């Protein structure tokens, strides 16, 4: 309750919904309890192996589990399958990302009734692909496989990208909006409400400040706000945090080109509680700035609408509700060969993410080559590194399953204060 106490006081109903979702399975619990993971990383599971000063201060995703991957259309117009959801991103030990992902693989494998040996193979494949890709990038990139796109993927991930390619802006708009008096406005539905005039003025003022944070200026007509709506109950991690949708004119007056943005309150990342570095904490104006800058640092060719602002003094992240977003559905993947292929691709994606935010990026918080530093600290002990990650995945998967059962027992018996 240390992590959620104040938020529960503000909106206990939102946290009852969050906790119901977390109670559904050990993996759902793991997704919603990053704070517990980092308490363990600095407590009973603390381990400084394969770390030194530089590699303890790498830009990390912060919540790297198996379901935080999906498609997006990058700023160059290319569909990419990559890491997404950077709400927990910060600067810390690179191994925390790898361990969080490895444990999520163990939990998924257990849920699919895979043997311990099969889970070990999956984690080994992930770690091996990560090390090979990172080493290739550090060596100049000639042998690196590169981004996961329609041209570089096969199998399940290729099908996810193809599904995203079939999506259209018009289809998204037809679901999210209605046409009224020859123009679009938001459709009102469960979880979305209209706002009053005063709230609209406040949100639009914050939007105007956001425009100055974009990497490229918008044309005047693209800045026209046509409608504003309040969103509630979005995602496990966003419980109790308000979010707004804005409907913009887009690049022309044609109704098919309207753009939907979300403006959501950003919260402090769970990992920040365990990183005592004034250079990191003082780098950001607020949590919205941290989230946007972290995503730009970790994601090559990020969403061109990605930016930040403040609403009533509270940091907000702003980005597009993309029509080209598609997630990998792990429920549909059960064959060992497909699972192995996927985790190898995800290992490569994580390697690229860790290598993007360094001395060659536009951010100076991490001012050294991260790929070279990680490769150097692991050295020739790749087999030991992989074995340690496999061992951690099994041990922490068991811990998460035990913690999930304790959580369910506390919650259903009314022993979590405030909910």
Buried (B, 14 or more C-beta within 10 A) or exposed (E): EEBBEEBBEEBBEBBBBBBEBBBEBBBBBBBBBBBBBBBBBBEEBEEEEBBEEBBBBBBBBBBBBBBBBBBBBBBEEEBBBBBBBBBBBBBBBBBBBBBBBBBBBBBBBBBBEBEBEBBBBBBBBBBBBBBBBBBBBBEEEEEBBEBBBBEBBEBBBBBBBBBBBEBEBEEBBBEBBEEEEEBBBBBEEEEBEEBEEEBBEBBEEBBEBBBEBBEEEBEEEBEBBBBBBBBBBBBBBBBBBBBBBBBBBBEEEEBEBBBBBBBBBBBBBBBBBBBEBEEBBEBBEBBBBBBBBBBBBBBBBBBBBBBBBBBEEBBBBBBBBBBBBBBBEBEEBEEBEBBBBBBBBBBBBBBBBBBBBBEEBEBEBBEEBBBBBBBEBBEEEBEEBBBBBBEBBBEBBBBBBEBBEEBBEEBEEEEBEEB
